[in-house]
Amino acid sequence: MNRVFAWVLVLLAISSVPVSAQEQTDVIVVESDRDKVPSTTQIVRALSKEVDGSIPRFQKPVCPGVAGLRLPLATAIVARMRENIEEAGQALAAEGCTPNLTLIFTDDGQQLIQELISKSPRIFGLLTAHEIGKLKSAPGPGWAWHATVAKRADGGPVADPTGIPPGPKPKGSYSVPNASLSRLSSPVRRDIEAAFVVITVDAISGLTVRQLADYATLRGLSVSPNLIAREILDDSILSLFDDRTNDRDPVDQLTSFDRAYLSGVYSGNAGLTYRQKTKLIAQAIERSERD
């Protein structure tokens, strides 16, 4: 534990971590007719968190890193994550880069998160006390959160005249000079600046490099829940640990749904509204299923 924690603190000391972080909820709840099958768009919206009217994603090249495992295994996981990131359509940082998507293996995930909250709270930005409490109390064995920053749709800076501390704001809170307004685009977007995925070591016995890397890729590249209700989505690497807990054979890699979802998130205009973007992601998934 101490070695992993020290490694994370070193990483944070040399990394530029933004001021705002988004917690990932652990369970999704969809209220609908029990006998009615949800549409692809409904599934996508259940999986995708709306922040400032859009879906957060990386804009900078992504650099995956692994802490808490022996070098050969960590290197193999990073290699697989790099393949996944490239396939999703997102730029990769050069080899030897400083990680901005960090997968951490530890003996006790809840304890590690508690220590990070106490000793390096800046990586959690301005999560509310309620959000931090949920993150600390989540049972695991997988946790994830994202540090994000508000940008103009074209990547320029935004101003906040409200006086509300940095972090997600009510719609219309930002001042966005020279923004072009449209029903299909949001003047403000949310860029993921850093992502953290934590997994308890005891939970990885019997799992493959591919499963762990694919799980971390999907949780790191997207702000999505971890535990997926079976009646909503029964084919995703996100259910990796849920499957094992319920004595089901776990998914062995990113599924076609997962790959199409990530490709949809990382394609097209970054300034699309949440509703428009989720429709386009659903269309991409449906095309992939037809193919």
C-alpha positions in Angstrom: 0.0 0.0 0.0 2.7 2.5 1.0 4.7 1.8 -2.2 1.6 2.3 -4.4 0.6 5.4 -2.6 4.1 6.9 -2.9 4.1 6.1 -6.6 0.8 7.9 -7.1 2.0 10.9 -5.2 5.1 11.1 -7.4 2.9 10.9 -10.4 0.7 13.7 -9.2 3.7 15.9 -8.3 4.9 15.9 -12.0 1.4 16.0 -13.6 -0.8 19.0 -14.3 -4.1 18.2 -12.6 -7.1 20.5 -13.3 -9.3 22.0 -10.7 -12.5 20.0 -11.3 -13.3 16.3 -11.0 -16.3 14.2 -11.9 -17.2 11.3 -9.7 -18.6 8.2 -11.5 -21.7 6.8 -9.9 -21.6 3.1 -9.2 -25.2 2.0 -10.0 -27.5 3.2 -12.7 -31.2 3.2 -12.3 -33.6 3.4 -15.3 -37.2 3.8 -14.6 -39.4 2.3 -17.4 -41.9 -0.3 -18.1 -40.4 -3.6 -16.9 -41.5 -5.5 -20.0 -40.3 -2.8 -22.4 -36.9 -3.2 -23.9 -35.0 0.1 -23.7 -33.8 1.7 -27.0 -30.2 2.0 -27.9 -30.4 5.7 -27.2 -31.9 5.1 -23.7 -29.0 2.6 -23.0 -26.4 5.1 -24.1 -27.9 7.9 -22.0 -28.0 5.5 -19.0 -24.3 5.0 -19.5 -23.3 8.5 -20.2 -23.0 11.3 -17.7 -24.1 14.8 -18.8 -21.8 17.6 -17.6 -22.4 21.2 -18.5 -24.7 20.0 -21.3 -22.2 17.7 -23.0 -20.4 14.4 -22.7 -16.8 14.7 -21.3 -14.0 13.2 -23.3 -10.2 13.6 -23.7 -9.1 16.2 -26.2 -5.4 15.9 -25.4 -3.4 12.8 -26.4 -4.0 10.0 -23.9 -1.1 8.5 -22.0 -2.0 5.3 -20.0 0.0 4.2 -17.0 -0.2 1.4 -14.5 0.9 1.4 -10.8 1.0 -1.4 -8.3 2.0 -4.3 -10.5 5.3 -5.8 -11.5 6.8 -4.2 -14.6 6.2 -7.0 -17.2 2.5 -7.2 -16.4 2.1 -3.4 -16.2 3.8 -3.1 -19.5 1.5 -5.6 -21.1 -1.6 -3.8 -19.8 -0.4 -0.4 -21.0 0.3 -1.9 -24.5 -3.2 -3.2 -24.7 -4.7 0.0 -23.4 -2.8 1.9 -26.1 -4.2 -0.3 -28.8 -7.7 0.3 -27.4 -7.3 4.0 -27.2 -6.0 4.2 -30.8 -8.9 2.0 -32.0 -11.4 4.3 -30.3 -10.1 7.2 -32.5 -8.3 9.1 -29.8 -4.7 10.4 -30.2 -2.0 8.7 -28.2 0.8 10.5 -26.4 4.3 9.4 -27.2 6.0 6.5 -25.3 7.6 7.7 -22.1 4.9 10.3 -21.5 3.4 11.3 -18.1 0.2 9.3 -17.6 -3.1 11.1 -17.7 -5.1 7.8 -17.6 -3.8 6.0 -14.5 -4.7 2.5 -13.5 -3.8 1.7 -9.9 -3.8 -1.7 -8.3 -3.8 -1.7 -4.5 -4.6 -4.0 -1.6 -7.4 -1.7 -0.3 -9.0 0.6 -2.8 -11.1 2.4 -0.2 -8.1 3.1 2.0 -6.1 4.4 -0.9 -8.9 6.7 -2.0 -9.2 8.0 1.6 -5.4 8.7 1.7 -5.5 10.5 -1.6 -8.5 12.6 -0.4 -6.5 13.5 2.7 -3.1 14.1 1.2 -3.7 15.1 -2.4 -7.3 16.4 -2.5 -6.6 18.5 -5.7 -7.0 15.4 -7.9 -10.7 15.3 -6.7 -11.2 18.9 -7.6 -14.3 20.3 -6.0 -16.5 17.2 -5.6 -19.2 17.8 -3.1 -18.9 16.1 0.3 -21.8 13.8 -0.8 -20.0 12.8 -3.9 -16.7 12.1 -2.1 -18.6 10.1 0.5 -20.1 8.0 -2.2 -16.7 7.4 -3.8 -15.2 6.4 -0.4 -18.0 4.1 0.5 -18.4 2.4 -2.9 -17.7 -1.3 -2.4 -15.5 -1.8 -5.4 -13.5 -3.7 -6.4 -13.3 -1.1 -9.1 -13.5 2.7 -8.7 -13.0 5.6 -11.2 -13.1 9.3 -11.3 -12.3 12.0 -13.9 -10.7 15.5 -13.6 -12.3 17.8 -16.1 -12.1 21.4 -17.2 -14.7 23.6 -19.0 -13.8 24.9 -22.4 -15.5 26.8 -25.2 -16.8 24.4 -27.9 -13.8 25.3 -30.1 -11.3 24.7 -27.2 -11.0 28.3 -26.1 -11.3 29.5 -22.5 -14.6 30.3 -20.8 -15.4 32.9 -18.2 -17.5 32.3 -15.1 -19.1 35.5 -13.9 -21.3 33.7 -11.4 -18.7 33.5 -8.6 -19.6 29.8 -8.1 -16.4 27.8 -7.4 -14.9 25.9 -10.3 -16.7 22.7 -11.3 -19.9 21.8 -13.1 -22.4 24.7 -13.3 -26.1 25.2 -14.0 -26.7 25.7 -17.7 -26.1 29.3 -18.8 -23.6 30.0 -16.0 -20.6 30.5 -18.2 -19.8 33.6 -20.3 -18.7 32.4 -23.8 -17.7 35.3 -25.9 -18.1 34.9 -29.7 -19.9 31.6 -29.4 -22.1 30.4 -32.2 -25.4 29.3 -30.8 -27.3 26.2 -32.2 -29.7 23.7 -30.9 -27.3 21.0 -32.0 -24.2 22.4 -30.3 -23.3 23.5 -26.8 -21.2 26.6 -26.3 -19.4 24.8 -23.5 -17.7 21.4 -23.5 -16.0 19.4 -20.8 -12.5 18.1 -21.5 -11.1 15.2 -19.4 -7.7 16.2 -18.3 -6.9 13.2 -16.1 -8.6 9.9 -15.3 -8.0 7.5 -12.4 -9.1 3.8 -12.2 -8.5 1.9 -9.0 -8.8 -1.9 -8.7 -8.3 -4.1 -5.6 -5.5 -6.7 -6.2 -7.5 -9.5 -4.6 -10.2 -9.2 -7.3 -7.9 -9.8 -10.3 -7.0 -13.4 -9.7 -7.9 -15.5 -12.8 -8.4 -12.4 -15.0 -6.3 -11.8 -18.1 -4.3 -8.8 -19.2 -6.9 -8.2 -21.9 -9.8 -8.1 -19.4 -8.1 -5.7 -17.0 -6.8 -3.4 -19.8 -10.1 -3.3 -21.5 -12.0 -2.6 -18.3 -9.7 0.2 -17.5 -9.8 1.6 -21.0 -13.6 1.9 -21.0 -13.8 3.3 -17.5 -11.0 5.8 -18.1 -12.0 7.1 -21.5 -15.7 7.6 -20.6 -17.6 8.9 -17.6 -19.8 5.9 -17.3 -21.2 3.9 -14.3 -19.4 0.7 -13.3 -22.2 -1.7 -12.3 -24.6 -2.3 -15.2 -28.1 -3.6 -14.5 -28.5 -6.9 -16.5 -31.9 -5.9 -17.8 -30.4 -2.8 -19.4 -27.1 -4.1 -20.8 -25.9 -7.7 -20.6 -22.8 -7.5 -22.8 -20.1 -5.1 -21.7 -16.7 -5.3 -20.1 -18.1 -2.9 -17.5 -19.8 -5.9 -15.9 -16.5 -7.6 -15.4 -16.5 -7.7 -11.5 -20.3 -7.8 -11.3 -20.3 -11.1 -13.4 -17.8 -12.7 -11.1 -19.7 -11.7 -7.9 -22.8 -13.3 -9.4 -21.1 -16.5 -10.6 -21.4 -15.6 -14.2 -18.6 -16.1 -16.8 -17.2 -12.6 -17.2 -16.9 -10.9 -20.5 -13.4 -11.5 -21.8 -12.7 -8.3 -23.7 -14.3 -5.0 -25.0 -17.5 -6.1 -26.7 -18.7 -4.8 -30.0 -21.1 -2.6 -28.1 -18.2 -1.2 -26.0 -16.1 -0.5 -29.0 -18.9 1.2 -30.9 -19.7 3.2 -27.8 -16.1 4.5 -27.4 -15.8 5.2 -31.1 -19.1 7.2 -30.9 -17.9 9.2 -27.9 -14.6 10.1 -29.6 -15.9 10.9 -33.1 -17.4 14.1 -34.4 -17.7 17.5 -33.0 -16.7 18.0 -29.4 -19.3 20.7 -29.0 -22.4 18.7 -29.7 -25.1 18.8 -27.0 -25.6 15.8 -24.8 -28.9 14.8 -26.5 -27.5 15.1 -30.0 -24.3 13.3 -29.1 -26.0 10.4 -27.4 -28.2 10.0 -30.5 -25.2 9.8 -32.7 -23.5 7.3 -30.4 -26.6 5.1 -30.5 -26.6 5.3 -34.3 -23.0 4.2 -34.4 -23.8 1.3 -32.2 -26.7 0.2 -34.3 -24.6 0.4 -37.5 -22.0 -1.7 -35.9 -24.6 -4.3 -34.9 -25.9 -4.4 -38.4 -22.4 -4.9 -39.8 
